[in-house]
């Protein structure tokens, strides 16, 4: 009989050989994932109800042999720190953060030493001897304290190992290596207790020394059978890494001297369509996976996708792939969890840690929060709907609070609540109190969700997953009270959260399967889509996270990157072994974060191409639109025309007209739709805020002189009042913003310097005989523009910075904090005045002249700009220069020419047939 999968073959063998004593059979698989599929395969082999044999993973089996439970990596780190403190002198003890940096690597090495049953004292002393040789040439008198501590560290490694090993044994739990070593030690006792039991090992590839010993022991005592899943192509090629381990076992195990080697298959060389597709970027691979599934469903509308798998070389591709799948995908099973890092509840807790650790690090007695941290918390989707703090957020933004003390935050919060108190209470009572507070916070958040709403159920699941992590940390900290530092707690939290996944619900046997590389072990599919087929991703590439050098590993028989690559090779080729259609997707980008050259596995398939394989190569590039962006067009509806009439009656400001010239869409948003910019905290003073402060200061200083001629003593008095007035204006405009340091202090000094320079210029002019009388300051003027071409009168209305009578001439002044040159206010032709944005300042100042024309009476009028970044040029008057003559007086003729151009602009604005069209710069 031809079996389409390895598990079907195992199921048939089990039923055939052990049908009368299934209750005595234990099937050991490389992972837990395959159990569901094996039970299904067994079900298909029988037509009556039976008791299923025991099916367990290799790790669970070894724990059973050793009678020791496994401990997670964080708990192990805590236990190791206890041991470290107990055997290290007080003056040499490191903080938990420093300890954790090297302890994680050392624990990995302990794990490898134990899994491969090496003599720990020999290996660890070997490392010490290597370090001694490295420092051989250093004279005794030249050995520094640091160097001596370094050598002492290597000497202590065997002590650390022995102490930790016995400490964990006493507690009845251990890391994987310890469990494996104890299992080997306990083998004889275990085999005496299992009586009639038989163990069937199925689908293994790489076994460590301890696993080898356990399996061989049970085989020798006829308590076990082992079934490999190796293709003859890999086994018979002495250089093929997919068969590296199995070739060794076949050659070296005593059992195979007298027993047959089961099973060698001939599946890989059968006909296969293998399509290698390159596409740019990670997201391109996700989109491509979705379109392949779409094609499969289109070609076979009735297919259920049961035999289709998407294997993700990188787990962060999961969400993009899910979004790329067509809607027609029915059943779906995802073997990977949703990453804890992206969990909304986790993001909230991370922000909470950031806010409080920042507050604690400022060392102030007031416990000061940074506004961005506070707003991040208050606007988080799990908090914002329930905390009722929208008023508080508004107060923070409007008053430019950059740093807020704990006390002030509570004072300005008008809606105190338990939720608010839990978020912002001081973290001053140690790590355990912090964790209990977070646990309480999560329970409170959970209460806000209903059990009937589907989205609320999902939100609850996310909250619960983080709640479990926090409770686990509470458990650790209750037992290890000496590690009490908030920064350390945050570092540990980040490590724990990496493994805290939220599982997807699905039907494991139906529909499309989405899995990681390791989850695909033992499983077979007809169609396989593999993503991230790039070096560094698939295979994962070298990572030397060990104190044991490469050559020492080679000598002692520990796995190196060569063996790790061979494991990846087996997984890859096993995916292809029984598949009929294979899609290998790789990133074509050679540089960037997720890039890398094409995987060596693709090259290997190409070089060692089987005769019956149909291997094709394609590059898919996304379709790029011919135009990157289409300018926005908004037709003028009746409602828009009504709004324009409304503006015409209430007043068009010169800045509104120039905003239309700059970009009609901006005018549409600001004036027609009345969309205002979102109020934000101004951490650093913006240029427009600085302008407002300078305007306000000059208004306050000059207000006493309205209607009077200014004397030298008046200006000297203004210079004395300058510092206090600038500070007062800063407080008015910038409210609670910080102005005593950083960029804001510079802005404060710039404002003082600008106003001071202006006053000095004014003083110099008066000394030189100028007679200056202030007529108006920051006053609003308006005048109806009535013209036969206009459909209705239009009010031109605006705020004039300063109007004065200087030496018998009316001078209308507009202050600019930016730089303005003389050329910006000189006009050579009236034609096209409103077509060019560079004329915006001319349009503005002439509008002021039009508004003030009647009040000016018989006096000649000039209008212009004083630029604070170009004060040396003084007053820059508007001038019309048609020929060589420059005329700076605004006459009736000047205004008529100006108004003719403005009427053209206004008619364009009011024309219902001309839409608002976006200008792209």
LUMNUPA-732837 format. One record per residue (C-alpha): residue in one letter; x, y, z. Coordinates in pm, whole numbers, plus 32768, in hexadecimal, padded with zeros to 4 digits. Example, Ala and Ser with C-alpha at 12.3 -4.5 7.8 and 13.67 -1.06 7.14 Angstrom:
<pts>
A84CE7E3E830C S85577F9682CA 
</pts>
This chain:
<pts>
X800080008000 X807881617FAF X8066824A80D9 X804583BD8099 X80DC841881E9 X81D2839182E8 X80CC839C83FE X7FD982C88330 X80EC81C4830B X813481CD8482 X7FC081A984D0 X7F9D807D83E8 X80D17FD78482 X8052801085E5 X7EFA7F7B8595 X7F967E5A84D9 X80A07DFC85DC X80037E5E8728 X7E897E6086F4 X7E557D6A8814 X7F1D7E378912 X7F007FA588B0 X7EDC80048A20 X80447F8F8A56 X80CF8063893C X816681BD8967 X81B5827A8828 X82C783818853 X82CC849E8755 X83BE85C48727 X82B086BF878B X815186D9881F X80C3876D86E0 X80CB8625861F X7FF685708723 X7EAA85F38698 X7F0685888538 X7F75842E85AB X7E2E83F48668 X7D738454852B X7E4B8362845F X7E01824B855D X7C8C8298854B X7C91826783D2 X7D33811083FB X7C1C807C84D3 X7AA3805B84C2 X7A5580208631 X7A8B80D4877A X7BDA808A881F X7CB4811C8930 X7DC281ED8890 X7F2D81A088E0 X7FEA82A589AE X807F83B088CB X817F849A8967 X829C858188FD X840885208937 X842F862D8A45 X830485AE8B0B X8387844A8AE7 X84E284A68B6B X8441855F8C93 X837D84218CDA X84BF83528CD7 X8575844A8DB8 X844884938E9C X84AC86018EA2 X83D587238E2B X8453882D8D3C X848C89948DAB X84668AC78CCA X85918B9F8C6F X85368CC88D4F X84FA8BF58E85 X86448B438E3C X86F68C958E32 X86628CF18F86 X86CE8BA19019 X882C8BC58F89 X88488D229023 X87F18C8E9177 X89088B8F914A X89F98C9C90CD X89BC8D769201 X89EE8C4E92EA X8B488BF89260 X8BD18D509202 X8C798E3592FE X8BAB8F679357 X8CA3906092C3 X8CA78FA69175 X8B308F7B9150 X8A96901A901C X893D90B28FF3 X88398FD68F4C X884E909A8E01 X89C790678DE1 X89A88EFE8E50 X88958EB58D51 X89728F308C33 X8A658E0E8C54 X898B8D148D11 X88A28CD88BE9 X89C68C738B0B X8A5E8B9C8C1D X89128AE78C59 X89028A968AE4 X8A5D89FF8AFB X89FE89368C33 X88CF88BC8B71 X89A188498A46 X8AA587A08B27 X899186DA8BD4 X88CC86848A98 X8A0985F48A00 X8A6A85428B46 X8BC285E28B5A X8C8D85F08C9B X8C4187548D14 X8D7A87808DE7 X8E54871C8CBF X8DA888088BC9 X8D9989338CB5 X8F0189058D2C X8F6588F08BBD X8ECD8A4C8B89 X8F908AD08CB7 X90D58A3E8C2A X90958AE58AD7 X906E8C388B85 X91AC8BF58C50 X926D8BB28B10 X91E58CF48A75 X92758DB98B9C X93B48CE58BAF X94A98DFA8B5D X94328EF38C63 X95238F198D89 X94938EEF8EE6 X94D6905A8F42 X941C90CF8E08 X92DE90108E57 X91D1910F8EA4 X90AF90D88F92 X8FC490C98E64 X90978FB98DC1 X90A38EEF8F03 X8F288F078F26 X8F0A8E918DBD X8FE38D5B8DFD X8F268D198F43 X8DDE8D188E83 X8E558BF68DAA X8ED78B3C8EDD X8D7F8B588F7D X8CBE8ABD8E59 X8CD389538EDB X8C6889D19034 X8B3A8A868F9E X8ADB894D8EDC X8AEF885D9003 X8A37894A90EF X891E89918FF7 X88F888218F9A X88D087AA9100 X87F388D9915A X870088899040 X870287119088 X86A2875791F1 X857988239178 X850987149083 X851987E38F46 X8621883C8E44 X868388C08CF2 X867087DE8BC1 X87DA87628BD0 X87C487048D41 X868386428CFF X872985898BDD X885E852F8CB0 X878484B58DCE X86AE83EE8CDA X87E483358C5F X884D82F68DCA X86EF82718E14 X86D681928CDF X870480428D8B X860480918E94 X851181118D8B X85327FDB8CAD X84E97EFD8DDB X83A47FB58E23 X830B7FB58CC6 X82CE7E388CB4 X82007DFB8B76 X820E7F5A8AE9 X82987F9A898D X831180ED8913 X82FA814A87A6 X83DF826A8743 X836C830885FE X83E884198513 X852D847B85C0 X865F850E8519 X876185AF8600 X8785850E8756 X8870858C8862 X8955849A891E X885C84698A3C X873B841F894E X8817832D888C X8873827489CA X8708825D8A3F X868681DF88EF X87A380E588C1 X877380628A23 X85FF802389E8 X86467F878891 X87497E9D892D X864C7E288A32 X85457DFB8922 X846B7F0389C5 X84627FE88897 X844E800B871E X84C781368658 X844B81A68505 X851082AC8446 X848A8379832A X85B3839A8243 X85B9839D80C9 X86BE82C88016 X873783FC7F55 X87AD849D809C X8821835D8146 X88F582DA8028 X899F84277FDD X8AC3843C80D7 X8ACD85B980B7 X8959860880D3 X891586B8821F X87AB8644822C X882C84E58274 X89558549834F X88CD84C7849A X88118398841A X8947831F835A X8A0E833084A1 X8905826C8562 X88E781658452 X8A608135844C X8AAA814885C2 X898480AF8680 X89BE7F4C86F3 X884A7F0386C0 X886C7F208546 X89797E168536 X88647D12855D X871F7DD18514 X86957E7283DE X86967FEC83B8 X852F806E8397 X84C6813582CB X858081A58197 X848D823F80A0 X849E82A17F33 X83BF83D37F2B X84A584F87EEA X8505848A7D89 X8396846D7D20 X82FF85767C35 X82E286CE7CD9 X829A882E7C64 X838889137D1C X835B8A857CDA X84628B727D64 X83D48CD47D75 X84928E0D7DD0 X83DA8F457E3B X844B90877EE8 X842390B0805F X83728FE9816D X821A906F811E X824490057FB4 X82748E9D8028 X81358EAD80F7 X806B8F387FD2 X80FA8E2E7EEC X809B8D177FE1 X7F368D9B7FE1 X7F258DA97E64 X7FAA8C407E48 X7E908BCB7F2F X7D9B8C957E5E X7E168BE57D21 X7DF58A8D7DC5 X7C8D8AD97E2A X7C398B657CD3 X7CC18A2E7C21 X7C1989407D19 X7AE489ED7DAB X7A8388B27E6B X7BDA887B7F0C X7BE3889B8087 X7D5588FD80A5 X7D8487E381A5 X7EC3877980F7 X7F4A88DD80C8 X8042897B81B9 X80E28AD181CF X822A8AAD828C X82B08BF9830A X84298C188317 X83F48D4D83EE X82E18D5684F2 X82A98ECE84CB X82128E828374 X80DF8DEA841A X80058F248427 X80588F9E82C5 X800D8E3E823F X7EBD8E3082F5 X7E5D8F828263 X7EC78F0D8108 X7DF48DD18102 X7CC08DDC8020 X7B668DE680C3 X7B148C998023 X7BFE8BE48115 X7B0B8B3181FB X7BA58A608311 X7CFA8ACB8388 X7DEA8A44848D X7F0B8B118516 X80078A5185E6 X80C48B88864F X80508C7A875A X80198DF08731 X81568E9487B2 X81448F1E8914 X820B904F88A4 X80E990CA87CD X7FDD908088CF X7F2291CA891A X7F24917D8A90 X809B91428A86 X80D0928C89D0 X800D933B8AE6 X80E092968BF9 X822392E88B3C X81B694568B29 X8161944E8C9C X82BF93CC8CEB X835994D78C0D X829495EF8CB6 X82E595828E19 X845295208DDF X848896768D3E X83DF971E8E69 X84B796578F5D X85F8969F8E9B X85C498198EBD X861297EF9031 X85319910908B X846C990991CC X833B997A9104 X831F98419025 X831098F58ED5 X8268985F8DA1 X82BE98BC8C39 X8187992E8B7B X81BA983E8A54 X81C497148B43 X8084978D8BED X7FCD97C68AA2 X804196738A1E X7F9195D08B46 X7E5896AA8B47 X7E1C968089D0 X7E59950889CC X7D2494518944 X7D05937F8A82 X7D0594BA8B5B X7C7295DD8A95 X7B0695658A81 X7AF295188BF6 X7BD5960F8CAF X7B0197468C5A X7C3A981A8C3A X7BF798D48AF3 X7BE29A1A8BB9 X7D3499D08C5C X7DD499898B06 X7D469AD68A89 X7DD19B948BB8 X7F2D9AFB8B85 X7F309B598A13 X7E9E9CB68A39 X7F879D158B55 X80C39C808ABD X81129BAA8BEC X825F9B048B8F X82AE9A708CE4 X81999A388DE2 X81CB99DE8F4D X80FE98C78FE6 X804C99C390C7 X7FFE9AB58FA8 X7F78999A8ED0 X7E80993C8FDF X7E1E9AAA900F X7DCB9AE78E9F X7D13999B8E74 X7BA399F58E9F X7B28988A8E94 X7BEC97BB8F92 X7BAE96438F7D X7C4194F88FF2 X7CC594BC8E93 X7D7A960C8E91 X7E0C95D18FEC X7E9294798F8C X7F3695088E54 X7FE2962E8EFB X801F95C89063 X818F95E190C4 X826794AB9096 X832794D991D9 X82DB939B929C X83AA929B91E0 X837791A990C2 X827490C99166 X818F91F291AE X81B692649042 X8158910C8FBD X802A90F390A3 X7FBD924E9032 X7FDB91E68EC1 X7F1A90A58F09 X7E0591738FAB X7E0992628E81 X7DDB91448D87 X7CB590BB8E51 X7C1892148E4E X7C4792318CD3 X7BAA90D88CA7 X7A6E91508D57 X7A36924A8C3B X79FA91378B3B X78B7907E8AFF X789B8F078AC9 X77A98F2B89A5 X7878900388BC X796E8F3E87E0 X7A71905687DB X7A5E907A8954 X7A9E8F048979 X7BDC8F2488AB X7C4A90548979 X7C0C8F888AB6 X7CE68E6F8A30 X7E038F6289F6 X7DDB8FF78B53 X7DD18E9A8BED X7F158E2D8B43 X7FCF8F568BE0 X7F1D8F1D8D2C X7FB18DBC8D32 X810E8E478CF0 X80ED8F478E09 X80728E3C8EFA X81988D608E9B X82818E848EEE X81CA8EBA903A X82108D4E9088 X83858D759034 X83AB8EB690FA X82F78E279229 X84038D19923D X85308DF291E1 X85028F39929D X86728FA39287 X864C8FFE9113 X85919143914B X85D79244903F X84D492D28F4F X85CB92DE8E2B X861E916D8E64 X84AB911C8E7C X847091C78D2C X859291058C8C X85028FBB8D0E X83A3901D8CA2 X8421905A8B3D X84BF8EFF8B36 X83888E528BBA X82AA8F098AC5 X83738E7E89A0 X82E88D2489E9 X81898D938A4E X80C18D4B8916 X7F4B8D5388E0 X7EDA8C158831 X7DF28C1E8706 X7CBB8B498713 X7C8E8A6285E9 X7C3D89058574 X7D94885D8560 X7D2E875A845C X7C618830836E X7CC189368273 X7DFE89F4822B X7F2089BB831C X80008AE18379 X81318A808447 X82998AC684A1 X83B889EA8429 X83D1891A856A X825988D88576 X826F8833841F X833A870B84A4 X82A685B38452 X81888650838A X815786288213 X80968702811F X804A86F67FAA X8080886B7F79 X8183892A8041 X81C68AA18038 X83098B0080EB X835C8C70812C X84A08D258187 X85818C3E80BD X86AE8D1F80FD X87F98CE681A9 X87E48D458317 X86718CEC831E X865F8B918282 X87578B0D82F1 X87738BF0841E X88EC8C2083FE X8A058C1B84FD X89C98C928660 X8AE58C5D8756 X8A2D8C88889F X8B1A8BBA8972 X8C548BCD8A48 X8CD48A8C89A7 X8DAB8AD38871 X8D608A2B8725 X8E96894A8721 X8E4B88CE8883 X8CE5887A881A X8D6D87B886F1 X8E5B86F787CF X8D5686A588DA X8C41864A87E3 X8B5E876E883B X8A8287F78723 X8B10891B865D X8A6C89F38554 X8AB288D6845E X89C487F1851E X88C58907854C X88C6894383D5 X889A87CC839C X876087D18479 X86D188ED83A6 X8730882E826A X866E86FC82DF X853A87CE8334 X8546887581DF X857087378116 X846C868181E7 X8370878F8185 X83C087438018 X83D985C88042 X827085677FF8 X81F086B47F72 X817B86CA7E08 X817488457DE5 X8276891C7E93 X82908A997E95 X83D38B277F22 X83BA8CA17F54 X84EC8D767F99 X85348EE87FC5 X85EA8F777E96 X867290A07F5C X87DE906D7FBB X87F5918880B4 X871691FF81CD X86959166830E X85E290348288 X86C48FF9815F X87D38F00810B X88408E357FE3 X876D8D177F5F X87748BE1803F X887D8AD87FF8 X876289D67FF8 X86DC8A6A7EB4 X88368A557E17 X885588EE7E93 X870888907DF2 X8785892B7CAF X88DC88807CB4 X885A872B7D25 X871D87387C55 X866285ED7C49 X85FC85787AEA X8487857C7B3B X848986D37BE0 X83FA87F67B1D X84C0891B7BAD X84668A7E7B3C X84E38BD67BA3 X84128D137BA0 X84328E767C1B X82EE8F267C7C X82EC909D7C9F X81C0915E7D21 X80FB92267C22 X816193917C47 X805C949B7BF3 X80BD95857AD7 X807096B27BB2 X80E096A37D17 X7FD897977D90 X7EB098437CEF X7E6D99A87D60 X7D2899CA7E21 X7C029A707D6D X7AD99AF37E32 X79B29B777D64 X78F79CA37DED X77A29C2B7E5C X76819D117EBE X76E49CEB802A X784A9D5B7FD8 X77C89E8F7F1D X76E99EE48049 X78179EC9812F X78E09FAC8046 X77C8A0B08055 X77D1A09281D0 X794CA0D481D0 X7919A1FB80E1 X782AA29A81DC X78FAA24F8315 X7A44A2A8826D X7B5CA21E8195 X7CABA2548241 X7DE1A295816C X7E78A14F81F5 X7D41A08E8180 X7D73A1168020 X7EE8A0BD8020 X7E959F6180A8 X7DB59F2F7F74 X7ED49F997E91 X7FC29EAE7F4B X7EDB9D827F33 X7D629D927EF3 X7D309C4A7FB4 X7DC89CE580EF X7CD29E0680C9 X7BB79D0780A0 X7C169C4981DD X7C599D7A82B5 X7B4D9E6F8242 X7A359DA181A8 X7A429C6C8289 X7AD49D3083B0 X7BC39C148407 X7CB89C8F850A X7E079BF6855C X7E059B058680 X7E749BA787C3 X7FC49B138826 X80B89B57893F X81C19C4288B6 X82F79BB28957 X83DE9C9C8899 X835E9DF7883F X82E39DFA86D8 X83369F1F85F1 X81CD9F9785EA X81C39F948769 X8304A0618772 X8264A156867E X8130A175875E X8211A1C1888B X82D2A2D287D0 X818EA36E874E X80F7A36688AD X822DA404894A X8235A5268851 X80C1A561887B X80E0A56D89F7 X8210A65589EE X8178A74988EF X800AA74D8964 X8042A8748A57 X80AEA949892D X7F7BA91C884C X7F18AA7587CA X8061AB0F8840 X81B0AB6787AC X82C9AA878836 X83F4AB2288E4 X8551AA998925 X8501AA6C8A97 X83CEA9998A3B X84A8A8A5897A X85B2A89C8A90 X849CA8498B86 X8422A7328AA0 X8583A69E8A9F X857AA68F8C1D X8429A5DD8C1B X8491A4EF8B02 X8507A3BA8BC8 X83D8A3AB8CAC X82E6A3E58B8D X837CA2CF8AB3 X8368A1E08BDB X81FDA2458C19 X81A5A2098AAA X824FA0B38AB4 X8179A0528BDE X803BA0CF8B30 X807FA01B89E8 X814A9EEC8A57 X80919EBE8BA1 X812F9DA58C73 X82409D5A8B71 X83AA9D448BE7 X84689E808B82 X85929E7D8C6E X86649D7B8BB3 X86B79CD98A67 X863C9D5A8918 X85279E2189BF X86229EF18A83 X86CE9F3F8936 X857C9FA388A1 X853DA08389D1 X868CA130899C X8647A1538824 X84F7A1FE886E X85A3A2F3895D X86B9A3388861 X85C1A3768745 X84EBA46B8809 X8621A516889A X86B6A547873D X856BA5D086BF X8558A6CD87DE X86C1A73887A0 X866FA76F862F X8540A83E8695 X8615A908878A X8719A950867B X8607A9CC858B X8574AAB88694 X86D0AB3C86E5 X86FAAB838570 X85C4AC5E8579 X84A6AB71851A X8356ABDB85A8 X8292AA9C85F2 X812AAA988667 X8082A94786AF X7F23A9318618 X7EC9A7C28650 X7F61A67C86D3 X7EE6A51A8687 X7D97A5AC8619 X7C97A5028538 X7C1EA5C48408 X7B1EA5678300 X7A98A5F881BC X7999A57C80BE X7A22A5427F64 X790BA59D7E72 X7957A5637D04 X7875A5367BD2 X7920A3E97B7E X78E0A3537CD7 X7796A2977D12 X7774A3357E6C X7838A4237F4F X7967A3837FFA X79E2A3FB814C X7B60A40B815C X7BBDA3F782C7 X7D06A3CF8380 X7DDAA41984AE X7EE0A52B8478 X8019A5178553 X8063A68E855C X7FF3A7D484B7 X80BAA91184F5 X80DEAA738475 X824FAAA38428 X82CDABEE83A8 X8178AC458312 X8140AAF2826C X8059A9DA82D8 X8128A89E82FC X8078A74A831A X8169A64383A3 X8155A4C783A7 X8251A419848E X82F4A2D9840D X83CCA1FB84EB X844DA14683B5 X8540A1D982B8 X84B3A2C581B1 X858CA36C80A8 X8544A4B97FFA X8500A4007EB3 X83DAA34B7F59 X8310A48D7F68 X836DA5267E14 X8275A4EF7CF6 X82CAA51F7B85 X817DA4C57AE5 X8019A4AB7B65 X7FCBA3947A71 X7FC9A2407B1C X7FE9A2D77C79 X7F0EA1C37D0F X7FA9A0A87C42 X80FDA0B37CEB X8129A0487E54 X825CA1287E76 X816DA2547E70 X80BAA1E67FB0 X8155A2FD8084 X80F7A4087F83 X7F8DA38A7F7C X7F85A39980F7 X8011A4F9812B X7F42A5928011 X7E0AA4FB80AF X7E60A5C381EA X7E85A6FF8113 X7D2DA6C18076 X7C8CA68D81CD X7D26A7CB8261 X7CFFA8AC812D X7BD7A97481B3 X7C70A9A6830E X7DB6AA218270 X7D03AB5081DE X7DEBAC42812C X7F2FABAC81B3 X8008AAE880BD X8017A9748115 X8131A8798107 X8119A70B816C X822BA60F81B0 X82D4A513828D X83CAA51683AB X8487A3C983A7 X8528A36C84F3 X8623A291843D X867EA3B7835C X8668A4E0844A X8798A58783AC X86C2A5D2827B X85C5A682835D X8468A6C082D2 X8439A60E8181 X832CA6D680C7 X8253A64C7FAF X82C4A6E67E67 X824FA6D97CFE X836AA6EB7C02 X82EBA6E77A9E X840CA7AA7A09 X853AA8267AC3 X846BA8F27BB8 X840DA8467D01 X82C8A8C77D90 X828EA8717EFF X8157A9447F3A X800FA8867F24 X7F31A95B7E45 X7DC8A92C7DD4 X7E50A8A97C8A X7F24A7AA7D45 X7DF5A7307E04 X7D1DA71E7CCA X7E20A6457C1A X7E3CA56D7D54 X7CC2A5477D76 X7C9BA4E27C09 X7D87A3BF7C4A X7CD9A3657D92 X7B87A3627CE3 X7C11A2617BEA X7C85A18A7D0E X7B39A1A97DC8 X7A73A1557C8E X7B44A0197C67 X7AF69FBF7DD2 X79809FFF7DA0 X79689F517C4B X789B9E137C7D X79399D797B44 X7A9E9D917BC4 X7ADD9C807CC9 X7BD49C9E7DE7 X7D079BF37D55 X7E2D9B877E28 X7F809C167DCC X80A09B1E7DE7 X81E89BC77E37 
</pts>
